[in-house]
Amino acid sequence: MTGARELVAALTRRGETVAAAESVTAGLVCATLAEVPGASAVLRGGLVVYATDLKTVLAGVDKRLLAEHGAVHPEVAAQLAAGARDRCAATWGLGLTGVAGPSPQDGVPPGTVYVALRGPGTAVVRELAIGGDRAAVRAAAVHAAFALLGEHLH
């Protein structure tokens, strides 16, 4: 598993940057990266788009997509990643959306999370089914985002 320290080191070596648009994690990806000394060289910023309308306003997610499929959908995650990358002028963009629980959202069960990565020649979305309480779902989503980015940096 790739941790925040490893990501910051790899991005620094490569001269690359990262940004995130976070719904389910509400800023936890950026906060975790920012704990690492030297993160300011690689962490461009992030968008906390917890409210559905902010996914469009801040990250550029298509309103029709949200109206048709809801906020927890693989294409929403993909557009969040692209929006974070574009709006923060980063090499890499991460997008995270999901249901932390304890109740379903728009018929989507708790623990359903989509993590997306957008970067040079890369557009990937992963679906996760995570068990546990809200904190466990959010922590696992952060780890999954770090692992996804880490795979593309090695």
C-alpha positions in Angstrom: 0.0 0.0 0.0 1.2 3.5 -0.9 1.1 6.0 2.0 1.1 9.8 1.9 4.8 9.9 2.6 5.6 7.7 -0.3 3.4 9.7 -2.6 4.9 13.0 -1.7 8.4 11.5 -2.2 7.5 10.0 -5.6 5.8 13.2 -6.8 8.7 15.3 -5.7 11.2 13.0 -7.5 9.1 13.3 -10.7 8.5 17.0 -10.4 4.7 16.4 -10.5 1.7 17.6 -8.6 -1.6 16.4 -7.4 -5.1 17.8 -6.5 -8.3 16.2 -5.3 -12.0 16.8 -5.6 -13.5 15.0 -2.6 -17.1 14.3 -1.7 -17.2 11.2 0.6 -13.8 12.0 2.2 -14.6 15.8 2.6 -10.9 16.9 2.4 -9.3 13.9 4.1 -7.1 13.1 1.1 -5.6 16.6 1.0 -5.3 16.8 4.8 -3.5 13.5 5.0 -1.0 14.6 2.2 -0.5 17.9 3.9 0.7 16.2 7.1 3.9 15.1 5.3 6.8 17.5 5.4 7.5 18.8 1.9 3.9 18.3 0.7 3.7 22.0 -0.3 6.0 21.1 -3.3 3.4 18.6 -4.7 0.0 19.3 -3.3 -1.7 21.9 -5.4 -5.0 22.0 -3.6 -8.4 20.4 -3.4 -12.1 20.9 -3.7 -14.4 19.7 -1.0 -17.6 19.0 -2.9 -19.8 17.4 -0.3 -23.0 19.0 -1.5 -24.1 17.7 -4.9 -24.5 21.2 -6.5 -20.9 22.0 -5.7 -19.7 19.0 -7.8 -20.9 21.0 -10.7 -20.1 24.5 -9.5 -16.6 23.8 -8.3 -15.5 20.7 -10.2 -17.4 20.9 -13.4 -19.4 17.7 -13.1 -22.2 17.5 -15.7 -25.5 18.5 -14.1 -27.4 16.0 -16.3 -25.2 13.2 -15.1 -25.9 14.1 -11.5 -29.7 14.4 -12.2 -29.8 11.0 -14.0 -27.5 8.9 -11.8 -27.0 10.8 -8.6 -23.7 11.8 -6.9 -22.4 8.3 -6.3 -21.5 7.0 -9.8 -18.3 6.1 -11.6 -18.5 8.9 -14.2 -19.1 11.4 -11.4 -15.8 10.2 -9.8 -14.1 10.5 -13.2 -15.3 14.0 -13.8 -14.3 15.0 -10.2 -10.8 13.8 -10.9 -10.7 15.7 -14.2 -12.1 18.8 -12.5 -9.5 18.7 -9.7 -6.7 18.4 -12.2 -7.9 21.1 -14.5 -9.1 23.7 -11.9 -6.0 23.2 -9.7 -3.5 23.0 -12.6 -2.1 19.7 -11.3 -0.4 16.8 -13.1 -2.7 14.4 -11.4 -6.3 14.7 -10.2 -8.1 12.4 -7.8 -11.9 12.2 -7.5 -13.7 10.5 -4.7 -17.5 10.0 -4.2 -19.4 7.5 -2.2 -21.7 6.7 0.7 -20.0 6.6 4.1 -23.3 5.5 5.8 -24.9 4.6 8.0 -27.9 5.0 5.6 -28.1 4.5 1.8 -28.0 7.5 -0.5 -30.2 7.6 -3.5 -30.5 3.8 -3.2 -26.8 3.3 -3.1 -25.7 1.1 -0.1 -23.2 2.4 2.5 -19.6 1.5 1.7 -20.0 2.0 -2.0 -17.1 4.3 -3.1 -15.8 5.3 -6.5 -12.2 6.6 -6.7 -10.9 8.1 -9.9 -7.5 9.2 -11.2 -6.8 11.5 -14.1 -3.3 12.3 -15.4 -1.0 12.2 -18.3 -2.5 9.4 -20.6 -4.5 8.1 -17.6 -8.2 7.9 -16.8 -9.1 5.2 -14.3 -12.1 4.6 -12.0 -12.3 2.0 -9.3 -15.4 0.8 -7.5 -15.0 -0.2 -3.9 -17.3 -2.0 -1.5 -16.0 -1.1 2.0 -17.2 -2.4 5.3 -17.3 -0.7 8.6 -18.5 2.6 10.0 -18.2 6.1 8.5 -14.7 6.6 9.7 -13.6 3.2 8.3 -15.2 3.9 4.9 -13.6 7.3 4.6 -10.1 6.1 5.7 -10.3 3.1 3.2 -11.3 5.5 0.4 -8.2 7.7 1.1 -6.0 4.6 1.1 -7.5 3.4 -2.1 -6.9 6.8 -3.8 -3.3 6.8 -2.6 -2.8 3.2 -3.9 -4.3 4.2 -7.3 -2.0 7.2 -7.7 0.9 5.2 -6.4 0.4 2.5 -9.1 0.9 5.2 -11.7 3.9 6.8 -10.2 6.1 3.6 -10.0 
